[in-house]
Amino acid sequence: MAGVLGEIHEPARQTPIVADADVLVVGGGPAGICAATAAAREGARVVLTERYPHLGGLASGGEVIVLDDMADQQRKTVAGLSDEIVSRLEALGAAVYPPEEDQFTVSEAAWKRWGRWGLQDNYARTHPKMITYAVAFDPEA
């Protein structure tokens, strides 16, 4: 076999089988939750594993309360299951979108209202840009 560097010989052992599934999703962060949900909706038997005692990754366990990469300053760019999760949280009173008048607006007035919260994307390639659309979560909801 090309690329094989050698072999490791291990003693035989019995490993218990605890689940039978079509799909195994490793990691219960936002991407894992969406992958497991999509597979289950297609009829697959899914096992979702997570090492921490909560789902949602840093969006829940790390109390990251603002998801800021949901738009490109002109339009919403996140949809599908991620958007469905946020919509369900909003219906429960656990997520808040910015007021419509401030969505996708880069202006001095909007910056004065929201700049104190640090709503600036410092990962922008050229220079920091104002975040114009995000959703905030209430960790106590």
N, CA, C and O atoms as a GROMACS GRO file, in nm:
protein
  564
    1MET      N    1   0.083  -0.119   0.000
    1MET     CA    2   0.000   0.000   0.000
    1MET      C    3   0.088   0.125   0.000
    1MET      O    4   0.179   0.138   0.081
    2ALA      N    5   0.060   0.214  -0.088
    2ALA     CA    6   0.137   0.338  -0.094
    2ALA      C    7   0.107   0.423   0.028
    2ALA      O    8  -0.009   0.438   0.068
    3GLY      N    9   0.210   0.479   0.087
    3GLY     CA   10   0.191   0.568   0.201
    3GLY      C   11   0.187   0.500   0.336
    3GLY      O   12   0.182   0.569   0.437
    4VAL      N   13   0.190   0.366   0.342
    4VAL     CA   14   0.188   0.296   0.470
    4VAL      C   15   0.330   0.291   0.523
    4VAL      O   16   0.421   0.247   0.454
    5LEU      N   17   0.348   0.336   0.647
    5LEU     CA   18   0.481   0.341   0.707
    5LEU      C   19   0.515   0.216   0.786
    5LEU      O   20   0.631   0.194   0.820
    6GLY      N   21   0.416   0.136   0.815
    6GLY     CA   22   0.439   0.016   0.894
    6GLY      C   23   0.310  -0.030   0.957
    6GLY      O   24   0.201   0.012   0.916
    7GLU      N   25   0.321  -0.116   1.056
    7GLU     CA   26   0.203  -0.168   1.124
    7GLU      C   27   0.226  -0.169   1.274
    7GLU      O   28   0.340  -0.177   1.321
    8ILE      N   29   0.118  -0.160   1.348
    8ILE     CA   30   0.120  -0.175   1.493
    8ILE      C   31   0.033  -0.295   1.525
    8ILE      O   32  -0.081  -0.303   1.479
    9HIS      N   33   0.084  -0.386   1.601
    9HIS     CA   34   0.008  -0.505   1.640
    9HIS      C   35  -0.043  -0.485   1.782
    9HIS      O   36   0.034  -0.459   1.874
   10GLU      N   37  -0.175  -0.498   1.798
   10GLU     CA   38  -0.237  -0.482   1.929
   10GLU      C   39  -0.301  -0.613   1.970
   10GLU      O   40  -0.345  -0.690   1.885
   11PRO      N   41  -0.306  -0.639   2.101
   11PRO     CA   42  -0.372  -0.761   2.146
   11PRO      C   43  -0.523  -0.752   2.120
   11PRO      O   44  -0.581  -0.644   2.122
   12ALA      N   45  -0.584  -0.867   2.097
   12ALA     CA   46  -0.729  -0.872   2.075
   12ALA      C   47  -0.800  -0.826   2.202
   12ALA      O   48  -0.751  -0.847   2.312
   13ARG      N   49  -0.914  -0.762   2.185
   13ARG     CA   50  -0.994  -0.717   2.300
   13ARG      C   51  -1.140  -0.713   2.260
   13ARG      O   52  -1.174  -0.714   2.142
   14GLN      N   53  -1.224  -0.708   2.360
   14GLN     CA   54  -1.368  -0.696   2.336
   14GLN      C   55  -1.409  -0.552   2.367
   14GLN      O   56  -1.381  -0.500   2.475
   15THR      N   57  -1.474  -0.491   2.272
   15THR     CA   58  -1.521  -0.354   2.289
   15THR      C   59  -1.673  -0.354   2.283
   15THR      O   60  -1.731  -0.400   2.184
   16PRO      N   61  -1.739  -0.304   2.388
   16PRO     CA   62  -1.886  -0.305   2.387
   16PRO      C   63  -1.941  -0.209   2.281
   16PRO      O   64  -1.888  -0.100   2.259
   17ILE      N   65  -2.048  -0.250   2.218
   17ILE     CA   66  -2.119  -0.166   2.121
   17ILE      C   67  -2.236  -0.105   2.196
   17ILE      O   68  -2.323  -0.176   2.245
   18VAL      N   69  -2.238   0.027   2.205
   18VAL     CA   70  -2.342   0.094   2.283
   18VAL      C   71  -2.450   0.157   2.196
   18VAL      O   72  -2.554   0.198   2.248
   19ALA      N   73  -2.428   0.166   2.066
   19ALA     CA   74  -2.528   0.224   1.977
   19ALA      C   75  -2.506   0.174   1.836
   19ALA      O   76  -2.395   0.137   1.797
   20ASP      N   77  -2.614   0.174   1.759
   20ASP     CA   78  -2.608   0.136   1.619
   20ASP      C   79  -2.669   0.253   1.541
   20ASP      O   80  -2.786   0.286   1.561
   21ALA      N   81  -2.590   0.314   1.455
   21ALA     CA   82  -2.638   0.432   1.384
   21ALA      C   83  -2.588   0.434   1.241
   21ALA      O   84  -2.490   0.368   1.207
   22ASP      N   85  -2.658   0.510   1.159
   22ASP     CA   86  -2.614   0.534   1.022
   22ASP      C   87  -2.508   0.645   1.018
   22ASP      O   88  -2.417   0.642   0.936
   23VAL      N   89  -2.524   0.741   1.108
   23VAL     CA   90  -2.436   0.859   1.111
   23VAL      C   91  -2.390   0.883   1.253
   23VAL      O   92  -2.470   0.884   1.346
   24LEU      N   93  -2.261   0.904   1.270
   24LEU     CA   94  -2.203   0.944   1.398
   24LEU      C   95  -2.152   1.086   1.381
   24LEU      O   96  -2.067   1.112   1.296
   25VAL      N   97  -2.203   1.177   1.463
   25VAL     CA   98  -2.156   1.316   1.461
   25VAL      C   99  -2.075   1.337   1.588
   25VAL      O  100  -2.124   1.316   1.699
   26VAL      N  101  -1.951   1.377   1.571
   26VAL     CA  102  -1.862   1.399   1.684
   26VAL      C  103  -1.852   1.549   1.709
   26VAL      O  104  -1.796   1.623   1.629
   27GLY      N  105  -1.908   1.592   1.821
   27GLY     CA  106  -1.906   1.733   1.857
   27GLY      C  107  -2.044   1.793   1.848
   27GLY      O  108  -2.107   1.793   1.742
   28GLY      N  109  -2.092   1.845   1.960
   28GLY     CA  110  -2.226   1.902   1.967
   28GLY      C  111  -2.229   2.053   1.965
   28GLY      O  112  -2.316   2.115   2.025
   29GLY      N  113  -2.132   2.113   1.894
   29GLY     CA  114  -2.136   2.257   1.875
   29GLY      C  115  -2.240   2.291   1.769
   29GLY      O  116  -2.312   2.203   1.723
   30PRO      N  117  -2.249   2.417   1.729
   30PRO     CA  118  -2.349   2.456   1.629
   30PRO      C  119  -2.343   2.372   1.501
   30PRO      O  120  -2.447   2.333   1.449
   31ALA      N  121  -2.224   2.345   1.450
   31ALA     CA  122  -2.212   2.266   1.327
   31ALA      C  123  -2.255   2.122   1.350
   31ALA      O  124  -2.323   2.063   1.266
   32GLY      N  125  -2.217   2.064   1.464
   32GLY     CA  126  -2.256   1.926   1.495
   32GLY      C  127  -2.406   1.912   1.512
   32GLY      O  128  -2.466   1.815   1.465
   33ILE      N  129  -2.467   2.009   1.579
   33ILE     CA  130  -2.613   2.006   1.597
   33ILE      C  131  -2.682   2.012   1.461
   33ILE      O  132  -2.777   1.938   1.436
   34CYS      N  133  -2.634   2.100   1.374
   34CYS     CA  134  -2.694   2.113   1.241
   34CYS      C  135  -2.673   1.986   1.159
   34CYS      O  136  -2.764   1.942   1.089
   35ALA      N  137  -2.554   1.927   1.166
   35ALA     CA  138  -2.526   1.804   1.092
   35ALA      C  139  -2.616   1.691   1.140
   35ALA      O  140  -2.673   1.618   1.059
   36ALA      N  141  -2.629   1.676   1.271
   36ALA     CA  142  -2.712   1.569   1.326
   36ALA      C  143  -2.859   1.589   1.291
   36ALA      O  144  -2.928   1.494   1.255
   37THR      N  145  -2.905   1.713   1.300
   37THR     CA  146  -3.045   1.743   1.267
   37THR      C  147  -3.073   1.716   1.120
   37THR      O  148  -3.174   1.655   1.087
   38ALA      N  149  -2.984   1.761   1.032
   38ALA     CA  150  -3.004   1.740   0.888
   38ALA      C  151  -3.007   1.592   0.855
   38ALA      O  152  -3.092   1.547   0.778
   39ALA      N  153  -2.916   1.515   0.913
   39ALA     CA  154  -2.914   1.370   0.886
   39ALA      C  155  -3.040   1.303   0.938
   39ALA      O  156  -3.098   1.219   0.869
   40ALA      N  157  -3.084   1.340   1.057
   40ALA     CA  158  -3.205   1.280   1.114
   40ALA      C  159  -3.328   1.315   1.031
   40ALA      O  160  -3.416   1.231   1.011
   41ARG      N  161  -3.335   1.438   0.981
   41ARG     CA  162  -3.448   1.479   0.898
   41ARG      C  163  -3.452   1.402   0.766
   41ARG      O  164  -3.558   1.390   0.704
   42GLU      N  165  -3.338   1.351   0.724
   42GLU     CA  166  -3.332   1.269   0.603
   42GLU      C  167  -3.358   1.122   0.632
   42GLU      O  168  -3.351   1.038   0.542
   43GLY      N  169  -3.386   1.090   0.758
   43GLY     CA  170  -3.420   0.953   0.794
   43GLY      C  171  -3.307   0.869   0.849
   43GLY      O  172  -3.327   0.751   0.877
   44ALA      N  173  -3.190   0.927   0.865
   44ALA     CA  174  -3.077   0.851   0.920
   44ALA      C  175  -3.093   0.832   1.070
   44ALA      O  176  -3.148   0.917   1.140
   45ARG      N  177  -3.042   0.720   1.119
   45ARG     CA  178  -3.032   0.698   1.264
   45ARG      C  179  -2.902   0.764   1.307
   45ARG      O  180  -2.794   0.726   1.261
   46VAL      N  181  -2.912   0.862   1.395
   46VAL     CA  182  -2.799   0.949   1.427
   46VAL      C  183  -2.759   0.935   1.573
   46VAL      O  184  -2.844   0.928   1.662
   47VAL      N  185  -2.629   0.930   1.596
   47VAL     CA  186  -2.574   0.943   1.731
   47VAL      C  187  -2.489   1.069   1.732
   47VAL      O  188  -2.399   1.085   1.649
   48LEU      N  189  -2.519   1.159   1.825
   48LEU     CA  190  -2.443   1.283   1.842
   48LEU      C  191  -2.365   1.272   1.972
   48LEU      O  192  -2.424   1.254   2.078
   49THR      N  193  -2.234   1.284   1.964
   49THR     CA  194  -2.151   1.277   2.085
   49THR      C  195  -2.094   1.414   2.117
   49THR      O  196  -2.064   1.493   2.028
   50GLU      N  197  -2.080   1.441   2.245
   50GLU     CA  198  -2.025   1.568   2.292
   50GLU      C  199  -1.948   1.543   2.420
   50GLU      O  200  -1.997   1.473   2.508
   51ARG      N  201  -1.831   1.599   2.432
   51ARG     CA  202  -1.749   1.573   2.550
   51ARG      C  203  -1.790   1.656   2.671
   51ARG      O  204  -1.762   1.618   2.784
   52TYR      N  205  -1.856   1.768   2.649
   52TYR     CA  206  -1.899   1.853   2.760
   52TYR      C  207  -2.045   1.823   2.795
   52TYR      O  208  -2.116   1.761   2.716
   53PRO      N  209  -2.089   1.865   2.913
   53PRO     CA  210  -2.226   1.832   2.955
   53PRO      C  211  -2.333   1.926   2.898
   53PRO      O  212  -2.440   1.941   2.956
   54HIS      N  213  -2.304   1.988   2.784
   54HIS     CA  214  -2.402   2.076   2.720
   54HIS      C  215  -2.378   2.074   2.569
   54HIS      O  216  -2.269   2.043   2.521
   55LEU      N  217  -2.482   2.107   2.496
   55LEU     CA  218  -2.470   2.123   2.351
   55LEU      C  219  -2.454   2.271   2.319
   55LEU      O  220  -2.484   2.356   2.403
   56GLY      N  221  -2.407   2.301   2.201
   56GLY     CA  222  -2.398   2.439   2.156
   56GLY      C  223  -2.257   2.495   2.152
   56GLY      O  224  -2.236   2.606   2.102
   57GLY      N  225  -2.160   2.419   2.202
   57GLY     CA  226  -2.022   2.467   2.200
   57GLY      C  227  -2.007   2.596   2.277
   57GLY      O  228  -2.073   2.617   2.379
   58LEU      N  229  -1.920   2.683   2.229
   58LEU     CA  230  -1.897   2.810   2.298
   58LEU      C  231  -2.017   2.902   2.290
   58LEU      O  232  -2.029   2.994   2.371
   59ALA      N  233  -2.106   2.879   2.194
   59ALA     CA  234  -2.226   2.963   2.184
   59ALA      C  235  -2.316   2.946   2.305
   59ALA      O  236  -2.398   3.033   2.333
   60SER      N  237  -2.302   2.836   2.377
   60SER     CA  238  -2.381   2.819   2.500
   60SER      C  239  -2.290   2.804   2.621
   60SER      O  240  -2.303   2.880   2.717
   61GLY      N  241  -2.200   2.709   2.619
   61GLY     CA  242  -2.114   2.684   2.735
   61GLY      C  243  -2.012   2.792   2.760
   61GLY      O  244  -1.969   2.811   2.874
   62GLY      N  245  -1.971   2.863   2.657
   62GLY     CA  246  -1.874   2.970   2.673
   62GLY      C  247  -1.939   3.105   2.689
   62GLY      O  248  -1.871   3.207   2.700
   63GLU      N  249  -2.071   3.106   2.690
   63GLU     CA  250  -2.149   3.229   2.702
   63GLU      C  251  -2.107   3.334   2.599
   63GLU      O  252  -2.096   3.452   2.630
   64VAL      N  253  -2.083   3.288   2.477
   64VAL     CA  254  -2.063   3.380   2.366
   64VAL      C  255  -2.202   3.430   2.333
   64VAL      O  256  -2.283   3.357   2.276
   65ILE      N  257  -2.231   3.554   2.368
   65ILE     CA  258  -2.369   3.600   2.358
   65ILE      C  259  -2.400   3.678   2.231
   65ILE      O  260  -2.514   3.718   2.209
   66VAL      N  261  -2.300   3.701   2.147
   66VAL     CA  262  -2.326   3.770   2.020
   66VAL      C  263  -2.266   3.686   1.907
   66VAL      O  264  -2.146   3.658   1.907
   67LEU      N  265  -2.349   3.648   1.812
   67LEU     CA  266  -2.301   3.582   1.691
   67LEU      C  267  -2.294   3.689   1.583
   67LEU      O  268  -2.397   3.736   1.534
   68ASP      N  269  -2.173   3.727   1.548
   68ASP     CA  270  -2.158   3.845   1.463
   68ASP      C  271  -2.128   3.818   1.317
   68ASP      O  272  -2.125   3.911   1.237
   69ASP      N  273  -2.106   3.697   1.280
   69ASP     CA  274  -2.074   3.669   1.140
   69ASP      C  275  -2.196   3.614   1.066
   69ASP      O  276  -2.188   3.508   1.003
   70MET      N  277  -2.306   3.686   1.074
   70MET     CA  278  -2.430   3.640   1.012
   70MET      C  279  -2.466   3.722   0.889
   70MET      O  280  -2.569   3.699   0.826
   71ALA      N  281  -2.381   3.819   0.855
   71ALA     CA  282  -2.408   3.906   0.741
   71ALA      C  283  -2.277   3.961   0.688
   71ALA      O  284  -2.173   3.951   0.753
   72ASP      N  285  -2.284   4.020   0.570
   72ASP     CA  286  -2.164   4.078   0.508
   72ASP      C  287  -2.173   4.229   0.497
   72ASP      O  288  -2.113   4.287   0.406
   73GLN      N  289  -2.244   4.294   0.585
   73GLN     CA  290  -2.270   4.438   0.591
   73GLN      C  291  -2.377   4.484   0.493
   73GLN      O  292  -2.418   4.600   0.498
   74GLN      N  293  -2.423   4.398   0.405
   74GLN     CA  294  -2.524   4.438   0.309
   74GLN      C  295  -2.647   4.349   0.314
   74GLN      O  296  -2.758   4.393   0.286
   75ARG      N  297  -2.625   4.223   0.349
   75ARG     CA  298  -2.737   4.129   0.352
   75ARG      C  299  -2.704   4.015   0.447
   75ARG      O  300  -2.587   3.988   0.477
   76LYS      N  301  -2.807   3.950   0.493
   76LYS     CA  302  -2.791   3.834   0.579
   76LYS      C  303  -2.731   3.720   0.496
   76LYS      O  304  -2.775   3.695   0.384
   77THR      N  305  -2.632   3.653   0.550
   77THR     CA  306  -2.566   3.546   0.476
   77THR      C  307  -2.580   3.410   0.543
   77THR      O  308  -2.532   3.310   0.488
   78VAL      N  309  -2.643   3.403   0.659
   78VAL     CA  310  -2.663   3.277   0.730
   78VAL      C  311  -2.809   3.237   0.717
   78VAL      O  312  -2.898   3.318   0.739
   79ALA      N  313  -2.832   3.112   0.682
   79ALA     CA  314  -2.969   3.063   0.667
   79ALA      C  315  -2.974   2.918   0.711
   79ALA      O  316  -2.883   2.870   0.780
   80GLY      N  317  -3.077   2.848   0.672
   80GLY     CA  318  -3.086   2.706   0.702
   80GLY      C  319  -3.107   2.677   0.849
   80GLY      O  320  -3.175   2.752   0.919
   81LEU      N  321  -3.048   2.568   0.896
   81LEU     CA  322  -3.068   2.524   1.033
   81LEU      C  323  -3.015   2.624   1.135
   81LEU      O  324  -3.074   2.640   1.241
   82SER      N  325  -2.905   2.691   1.105
   82SER     CA  326  -2.854   2.792   1.198
   82SER      C  327  -2.957   2.901   1.220
   82SER      O  328  -2.981   2.943   1.333
   83ASP      N  329  -3.017   2.947   1.112
   83ASP     CA  330  -3.120   3.050   1.122
   83ASP      C  331  -3.244   2.996   1.194
   83ASP      O  332  -3.308   3.069   1.270
   84GLU      N  333  -3.278   2.870   1.171
   84GLU     CA  334  -3.392   2.808   1.238
   84GLU      C  335  -3.370   2.803   1.390
   84GLU      O  336  -3.462   2.830   1.467
   85ILE      N  337  -3.249   2.769   1.431
   85ILE     CA  338  -3.218   2.766   1.574
   85ILE      C  339  -3.233   2.904   1.635
   85ILE      O  340  -3.294   2.919   1.742
   86VAL      N  341  -3.180   3.006   1.568
   86VAL     CA  342  -3.190   3.142   1.619
   86VAL      C  343  -3.336   3.185   1.624
   86VAL      O  344  -3.378   3.249   1.721
   87SER      N  345  -3.416   3.152   1.523
   87SER     CA  346  -3.558   3.188   1.522
   87SER      C  347  -3.632   3.124   1.637
   87SER      O  348  -3.718   3.186   1.699
   88ARG      N  349  -3.599   2.998   1.667
   88ARG     CA  350  -3.663   2.931   1.780
   88ARG      C  351  -3.623   2.997   1.913
   88ARG      O  352  -3.706   3.013   2.002
   89LEU      N  353  -3.496   3.034   1.924
   89LEU     CA  354  -3.452   3.104   2.045
   89LEU      C  355  -3.521   3.239   2.058
   89LEU      O  356  -3.558   3.280   2.168
   90GLU      N  357  -3.539   3.307   1.945
   90GLU     CA  358  -3.608   3.436   1.947
   90GLU      C  359  -3.752   3.419   1.995
   90GLU      O  360  -3.801   3.500   2.073
   91ALA      N  361  -3.820   3.314   1.949
   91ALA     CA  362  -3.958   3.288   1.991
   91ALA      C  363  -3.967   3.261   2.141
   91ALA      O  364  -4.070   3.287   2.203
   92LEU      N  365  -3.860   3.208   2.198
   92LEU     CA  366  -3.856   3.182   2.342
   92LEU      C  367  -3.811   3.303   2.423
   92LEU      O  368  -3.804   3.297   2.546
   93GLY      N  369  -3.780   3.412   2.354
   93GLY     CA  370  -3.731   3.531   2.422
   93GLY      C  371  -3.585   3.523   2.460
   93GLY      O  372  -3.538   3.598   2.545
   94ALA      N  373  -3.512   3.432   2.397
   94ALA     CA  374  -3.372   3.410   2.432
   94ALA      C  375  -3.274   3.464   2.328
   94ALA      O  376  -3.153   3.449   2.343
   95ALA      N  377  -3.324   3.526   2.222
   95ALA     CA  378  -3.238   3.585   2.119
   95ALA      C  379  -3.299   3.716   2.073
   95ALA      O  380  -3.421   3.730   2.064
   96VAL      N  381  -3.214   3.812   2.044
   96VAL     CA  382  -3.260   3.944   2.004
   96VAL      C  383  -3.183   3.987   1.880
   96VAL      O  384  -3.060   3.981   1.877
   97TYR      N  385  -3.256   4.031   1.778
   97TYR     CA  386  -3.194   4.088   1.659
   97TYR      C  387  -3.182   4.239   1.679
   97TYR      O  388  -3.252   4.296   1.762
   98PRO      N  389  -3.094   4.304   1.604
   98PRO     CA  390  -3.086   4.449   1.614
   98PRO      C  391  -3.213   4.513   1.559
   98PRO      O  392  -3.282   4.452   1.477
   99PRO      N  393  -3.245   4.635   1.602
   99PRO     CA  394  -3.361   4.704   1.546
   99PRO      C  395  -3.346   4.717   1.394
   99PRO      O  396  -3.235   4.733   1.344
  100GLU      N  397  -3.457   4.710   1.324
  100GLU     CA  398  -3.451   4.715   1.177
  100GLU      C  399  -3.379   4.837   1.124
  100GLU      O  400  -3.308   4.829   1.023
  101GLU      N  401  -3.396   4.952   1.192
  101GLU     CA  402  -3.331   5.073   1.141
  101GLU      C  403  -3.179   5.067   1.149
  101GLU      O  404  -3.110   5.145   1.083
  102ASP      N  405  -3.125   4.976   1.229
  102ASP     CA  406  -2.980   4.964   1.241
  102ASP      C  407  -2.923   4.845   1.164
  102ASP      O  408  -2.802   4.830   1.156
  103GLN      N  409  -3.009   4.762   1.110
  103GLN     CA  410  -2.959   4.646   1.036
  103GLN      C  411  -2.897   4.691   0.904
  103GLN      O  412  -2.956   4.768   0.829
  104PHE      N  413  -2.778   4.642   0.878
  104PHE     CA  414  -2.706   4.668   0.753
  104PHE      C  415  -2.680   4.817   0.731
  104PHE      O  416  -2.675   4.863   0.617
  105THR      N  417  -2.663   4.890   0.840
  105THR     CA  418  -2.639   5.033   0.832
  105THR      C  419  -2.500   5.065   0.886
  105THR      O  420  -2.469   5.033   1.001
  106VAL      N  421  -2.419   5.127   0.805
  106VAL     CA  422  -2.290   5.176   0.852
  106VAL      C  423  -2.301   5.327   0.854
  106VAL      O  424  -2.291   5.393   0.751
  107SER      N  425  -2.323   5.382   0.972
  107SER     CA  426  -2.339   5.526   0.985
  107SER      C  427  -2.283   5.571   1.119
  107SER      O  428  -2.265   5.491   1.211
  108GLU      N  429  -2.256   5.698   1.128
  108GLU     CA  430  -2.205   5.753   1.253
  108GLU      C  431  -2.308   5.738   1.364
  108GLU      O  432  -2.273   5.709   1.478
  109ALA      N  433  -2.436   5.758   1.332
  109ALA     CA  434  -2.541   5.745   1.433
  109ALA      C  435  -2.549   5.602   1.486
  109ALA      O  436  -2.561   5.581   1.607
  110ALA      N  437  -2.543   5.505   1.396
  110ALA     CA  438  -2.547   5.365   1.441
  110ALA      C  439  -2.424   5.333   1.524
  110ALA      O  440  -2.433   5.262   1.624
  111TRP      N  441  -2.309   5.384   1.482
  111TRP     CA  442  -2.187   5.358   1.558
  111TRP      C  443  -2.197   5.418   1.699
  111TRP      O  444  -2.152   5.357   1.795
  112LYS      N  445  -2.256   5.537   1.711
  112LYS     CA  446  -2.272   5.598   1.843
  112LYS      C  447  -2.363   5.514   1.931
  112LYS      O  448  -2.340   5.501   2.052
  113ARG      N  449  -2.467   5.455   1.871
  113ARG     CA  450  -2.560   5.372   1.949
  113ARG      C  451  -2.496   5.240   1.991
  113ARG      O  452  -2.516   5.195   2.104
  114TRP      N  453  -2.421   5.178   1.901
  114TRP     CA  454  -2.375   5.041   1.925
  114TRP      C  455  -2.225   5.027   1.943
  114TRP      O  456  -2.179   4.922   1.988
  115GLY      N  457  -2.147   5.128   1.910
  115GLY     CA  458  -2.002   5.119   1.916
  115GLY      C  459  -1.949   5.091   2.056
  115GLY      O  460  -1.845   5.027   2.071
  116ARG      N  461  -2.019   5.138   2.157
  116ARG     CA  462  -1.972   5.115   2.294
  116ARG      C  463  -1.971   4.967   2.330
  116ARG      O  464  -1.903   4.927   2.425
  117TRP      N  465  -2.046   4.886   2.255
  117TRP     CA  466  -2.048   4.743   2.280
  117TRP      C  467  -1.935   4.672   2.206
  117TRP      O  468  -1.923   4.550   2.214
  118GLY      N  469  -1.854   4.748   2.136
  118GLY     CA  470  -1.742   4.687   2.065
  118GLY      C  471  -1.785   4.614   1.940
  118GLY      O  472  -1.721   4.516   1.900
  119LEU      N  473  -1.891   4.659   1.877
  119LEU     CA  474  -1.943   4.590   1.759
  119LEU      C  475  -1.858   4.624   1.636
  119LEU      O  476  -1.901   4.693   1.544
  120GLN      N  477  -1.739   4.572   1.640
  120GLN     CA  478  -1.643   4.595   1.534
  120GLN      C  479  -1.574   4.463   1.504
  120GLN      O  480  -1.530   4.394   1.596
  121ASP      N  481  -1.566   4.428   1.379
  121ASP     CA  482  -1.503   4.303   1.338
  121ASP      C  483  -1.354   4.330   1.316
  121ASP      O  484  -1.315   4.387   1.214
  122ASN      N  485  -1.272   4.287   1.411
  122ASN     CA  486  -1.129   4.310   1.400
  122ASN      C  487  -1.058   4.203   1.318
  122ASN      O  488  -0.936   4.206   1.304
  123TYR      N  489  -1.134   4.108   1.264
  123TYR     CA  490  -1.075   4.005   1.180
  123TYR      C  491  -1.086   4.041   1.032
  123TYR      O  492  -1.043   3.964   0.946
  124ALA      N  493  -1.142   4.156   1.004
  124ALA     CA  494  -1.154   4.199   0.864
  124ALA      C  495  -1.015   4.206   0.802
  124ALA      O  496  -0.918   4.241   0.869
  125ARG      N  497  -1.006   4.173   0.676
  125ARG     CA  498  -0.875   4.163   0.612
  125ARG      C  499  -0.808   4.299   0.591
  125ARG      O  500  -0.686   4.309   0.601
  126THR      N  501  -0.883   4.402   0.562
  126THR     CA  502  -0.820   4.530   0.532
  126THR      C  503  -0.816   4.620   0.655
  126THR      O  504  -0.708   4.661   0.698
  127HIS      N  505  -0.929   4.650   0.710
  127HIS     CA  506  -0.936   4.731   0.832
  127HIS      C  507  -1.060   4.689   0.910
  127HIS      O  508  -1.150   4.627   0.854
  128PRO      N  509  -1.067   4.723   1.038
  128PRO     CA  510  -1.185   4.684   1.116
  128PRO      C  511  -1.312   4.739   1.052
  128PRO      O  512  -1.313   4.852   1.002
  129LYS      N  513  -1.416   4.660   1.053
  129LYS     CA  514  -1.543   4.705   0.996
  129LYS      C  515  -1.652   4.694   1.103
  129LYS      O  516  -1.644   4.611   1.193
  130MET      N  517  -1.751   4.778   1.090
  130MET     CA  518  -1.861   4.776   1.184
  130MET      C  519  -1.949   4.655   1.157
  130MET      O  520  -1.979   4.623   1.042
  131ILE      N  521  -1.990   4.587   1.263
  131ILE     CA  522  -2.082   4.475   1.250
  131ILE      C  523  -2.221   4.533   1.232
  131ILE      O  524  -2.268   4.609   1.317
  132THR      N  525  -2.287   4.498   1.125
  132THR     CA  526  -2.416   4.559   1.093
  132THR      C  527  -2.534   4.466   1.114
  132THR      O  528  -2.649   4.508   1.101
  133TYR      N  529  -2.508   4.340   1.146
  133TYR     CA  530  -2.617   4.247   1.169
  133TYR      C  531  -2.562   4.135   1.256
  133TYR      O  532  -2.464   4.070   1.219
  134ALA      N  533  -2.625   4.111   1.368
  134ALA     CA  534  -2.583   4.004   1.459
  134ALA      C  535  -2.705   3.965   1.541
  134ALA      O  536  -2.808   4.031   1.536
  135VAL      N  537  -2.691   3.860   1.616
  135VAL     CA  538  -2.797   3.820   1.707
  135VAL      C  539  -2.734   3.802   1.844
  135VAL      O  540  -2.625   3.744   1.856
  136ALA      N  541  -2.802   3.852   1.947
  136ALA     CA  542  -2.752   3.840   2.084
  136ALA      C  543  -2.839   3.740   2.159
  136ALA      O  544  -2.960   3.735   2.140
  137PHE      N  545  -2.775   3.662   2.245
  137PHE     CA  546  -2.844   3.559   2.321
  137PHE      C  547  -2.843   3.593   2.469
  137PHE      O  548  -2.746   3.650   2.519
  138ASP      N  549  -2.949   3.557   2.538
  138ASP     CA  550  -2.958   3.575   2.682
  138ASP      C  551  -2.921   3.444   2.749
  138ASP      O  552  -2.999   3.349   2.743
  139PRO      N  553  -2.804   3.435   2.813
  139PRO     CA  554  -2.763   3.308   2.874
  139PRO      C  555  -2.851   3.267   2.992
  139PRO      O  556  -2.846   3.152   3.035
  140GLU      N  557  -2.931   3.359   3.043
  140GLU     CA  558  -3.020   3.327   3.156
  140GLU      C  559  -3.159   3.284   3.110
  140GLU      O  560  -3.241   3.243   3.192
  141ALA      N  561  -3.186   3.294   2.980
  141ALA     CA  562  -3.321   3.262   2.930
  141ALA      C  563  -3.347   3.113   2.930
  141ALA      O  564  -3.455   3.069   2.891
   0.00000   0.00000   0.00000
